[in-house]
């Protein structure tokens, strides 16, 4: 795990020519088209197969836009980074204030 962590934190993000710029442009387009009458919040999800660079991409664009990162994978997963602490809290069985948990997040 130390080798994986070091590689993630220290190896530069390898990307196709305009991946970061295109992704940022997409996020900006989504934010500009947000209509509070249609959507709860101006946000996007990034979903892709394991090992494709999702977290690394978010780490790079976090220098330019606000990023809330939450890793939901299984606690026994060998993936990196490990499951977010907030995910453990959010994925518990709903209680009387389950909506409050998500609003607070």
C-alpha positions as MATLAB code, in Angstrom:
seq = 'XXXXXXXXXXXXXXXXXXXXXXXXXXXXXXXXXXXXXXXXXXXXXXXXXXXXXXXXXXXXXXXXXXXXXXXXXXXXXXXXXXXXXXXXXXXXXXXXXXXXXXXXX';
ca = [
       0.000    0.000    0.000;
       2.942    2.369    0.652;
       4.095    1.957   -2.946;
       0.587    2.662   -4.281;
       0.214    5.730   -2.047;
       3.608    7.051   -3.109;
       2.828    6.487   -6.791;
      -0.518    8.237   -6.438;
       0.871   11.236   -4.565;
       4.151   11.701   -6.423;
       3.746   10.482  -10.011;
       2.439   13.214  -12.343;
      -0.995   12.709  -13.853;
      -0.644   11.135  -17.300;
      -3.441   12.353  -19.492;
      -4.429   12.698  -23.086;
      -3.729   16.100  -24.587;
      -6.761   18.047  -23.385;
      -8.463   15.750  -20.852;
      -8.235   18.116  -17.888;
      -9.308   21.168  -19.907;
     -12.204   19.282  -21.514;
     -13.394   17.986  -18.166;
     -13.208   21.460  -16.614;
     -15.109   22.909  -19.581;
     -17.784   20.252  -19.077;
     -18.090   21.106  -15.382;
     -18.384   24.808  -16.185;
     -21.050   24.060  -18.800;
     -23.014   22.000  -16.250;
     -22.773   24.768  -13.648;
     -23.890   27.421  -16.123;
     -26.894   25.381  -17.225;
     -27.986   24.584  -13.672;
     -31.625   25.417  -13.060;
     -32.685   25.164   -9.395;
     -36.230   24.408  -10.549;
     -34.956   21.203  -12.193;
     -31.971   20.116  -10.099;
     -31.106   20.094   -6.404;
     -27.520   21.274   -6.847;
     -25.016   22.246   -9.529;
     -22.919   19.097   -9.283;
     -21.628   16.264  -11.445;
     -20.629   12.678  -10.712;
     -17.540   11.012  -12.094;
     -18.069    7.272  -12.567;
     -15.705    4.963  -14.445;
     -13.960    1.605  -14.115;
     -11.360    1.088  -11.436;
      -7.848    2.257  -12.268;
      -8.798    4.751  -14.974;
      -7.529    7.861  -13.156;
     -10.754    9.355  -11.766;
      -9.293   10.349   -8.414;
      -6.067   11.608   -9.975;
      -8.100   13.777  -12.385;
     -10.107   15.210   -9.490;
      -6.911   15.873   -7.575;
      -5.572   17.885  -10.542;
      -8.745   19.910  -11.160;
      -9.183   20.650   -7.442;
      -6.593   23.381   -7.983;
      -9.135   25.223  -10.149;
     -12.608   24.255   -8.897;
     -14.176   23.199   -5.614;
     -14.108   19.396   -5.308;
     -15.888   17.291   -2.703;
     -14.385   13.827   -2.894;
     -15.992   10.766   -1.360;
     -14.759    7.243   -2.047;
     -17.534    4.673   -1.534;
     -15.795    1.398   -2.357;
     -15.883   -1.581   -0.016;
     -13.719   -1.306    3.100;
     -11.966   -4.559    2.169;
     -11.049   -3.244   -1.278;
      -7.382   -3.083   -2.199;
      -8.066    0.165   -4.096;
      -6.455    3.474   -3.277;
      -7.317    5.842   -1.754;
      -9.166    4.009    0.961;
     -12.875    4.434    1.664;
     -13.693    7.969    2.820;
     -14.566    8.298    6.493;
     -17.683   10.273    5.591;
     -18.806    7.345    3.393;
     -18.967    5.076    6.421;
     -21.245    7.587    8.124;
     -23.379    8.250    5.046;
     -23.872    4.579    4.196;
     -25.075    3.522    7.642;
     -28.638    2.353    7.962;
     -30.920    5.403    7.770;
     -31.972    6.890   11.058;
     -34.545    9.563   11.781;
     -32.284   12.216   10.302;
     -30.886   10.520    7.206;
     -31.765   13.519    5.065;
     -29.913   15.795    7.482;
     -26.755   13.688    7.101;
     -26.749   14.166    3.338;
     -27.586   17.853    3.511;
     -24.729   18.350    5.986;
     -22.373   16.427    3.695;
];
